[in-house]
Amino acid sequence: MAPDRSLELTREEMADMVSATTDRVLEHIESLPDQPAANVRVDDRFEHLREQVPEEPTPLAELLDLLFEDAIPYSINGPHPGNLSYIPSGGLFHAAVADLIANAINRYVGAWAGAPALARLEGNVVEWFCEMVGYPDGAFGLLTSGGSIANLVATITARRERLPDDFSDGMIYTSDQAHHSVTKAAVLAGFPRENVRLIPSDEDYRIRIDALEAAVEADRDAGKRPFLLVGSAGTTNTGAVDDLDELADLAACQDLWLHADAAYGGFFVLTDDGREQLAGLPRCDSITLDPHKGLFLPYGTGALLVRDGNSLERAHAVSADYMSEHRLAAGYVDFSQLGPELSRDFRGLRVWLPLRMHGVAPFRANLAEKLDLSRWVASELRDVNSVQVVADPQLSTLAFRVEPPGVTGEPLDNLNRAVLERINQYGRVHLSATTVDGRFTPRVCVLSFRTHRKHVEQCVEDVERAVAEILQQPRE
Ligand SMILES: *Cc1c(COP(=O)(O)O)cnc(C)c1O
């Protein structure tokens, strides 16, 4: 019997496939402004989309219909200009093109020996990031799938640099506002959950240095080993930036590894204002960045930078008979020796292509614009009846609550829930909420390259309208 060659597409078949897909994708992107900012059916089980192992072929057109009509619309609309929820990931189209190239050529960049020139290009991206944050020569890092993995690799690296093999008394400090991936990283790195100390934050939601110092000293007195301090450079809750300079002083005094979780806020260093807020960033031993947030890339691109690039190699390098080895110190990059992954996608290209095509200027301009837009939203919301801005934007995130006189406790939470739901029903913008000071608190995060003045004006209008409508209804 002749071998099956149906997977080896002809040039024409490939061209048809790309062209049919491109048509659908471009249609989707062009119509973004007319689509709802979100259309989520979280209680729907989508039973009708359950599928058997496919024994029979299906034409691509039919599958594209299924995707674009029956699946994609039921979601938070990530690339929509009105996406102001969580931390928006814009999704630069350039990255889709870069992925097309990367997946079509399918080269292995995890080791220098596989594709040295391509590994060099990915290394450039890492070095650009090091330069952006103000790191000295000798700093290096790696691209990860996101900030959570970057925080995990940072935790493991700090553990290997600072603790003996028996590390169960190693203590980790971060604020009560830190992203939950910090605790998750500690647990995955083998620490008991209670070894993570969540230090109280101040009225601006920054870690309290006095409380931090006291906790470290108390643990030392109790025979524990404080070793890692994680500062937030832009919290997910309110966008608060810890005082990294003070943390660096304390880390030096107390001999702690200082990691900055700058997954959300890090790329604001490209702006003058952001650089001031993030002063102290270059003093951190390691830094998490999320290009799929602050560089507007699609999901799947994070980064970990370390001040001493060799520390990554010390923590991760394990030799194998079937692998050739190249040392970072000699100017070669074996990314697989710097982190947990061996085989992986060529993720450097999705960062490299847009940065080379446009240069840094439009990224800087967009980030500066987002800082301004969030400040504008805060000042407008202050004038909305019954609205309190709970946390002013330090970067591009702000939190607010509807607080009519006399309403407190659970009814206040329910009121804010109703307002948020109403805003999202209008479909022009999508907001999410968090818990601040124990209260349900809606928030706005401006971070997409597609979000401009018009869209934040719609946000303010819709908050105003929702508050008016909800407050008019009789409350139980
Ligand atoms: C998003 C975020 C993370 C987690 O990053 P992922 O890319 O979602 O894994 C960690 N810390 C902060 C501050 C974040 O904003």
The ligand as an ORCA input file, in Angstrom:
! r2SCAN-3c Opt
* xyz 0 1
  C      -0.531     38.660     35.058
  C       0.290     38.690     36.260
  C       0.977     37.554     36.716
  C       0.812     36.213     36.060
  O       1.251     36.222     34.739
  P       0.679     35.214     33.655
  O       1.305     35.691     32.411
  O      -0.814     35.386     33.666
  O       1.066     33.843     34.041
  C       1.793     37.664     37.803
  N       1.928     38.836     38.450
  C       1.277     39.949     38.059
  C       1.468     41.209     38.808
  C       0.430     39.910     36.952
  O      -0.207     41.026     36.559
*
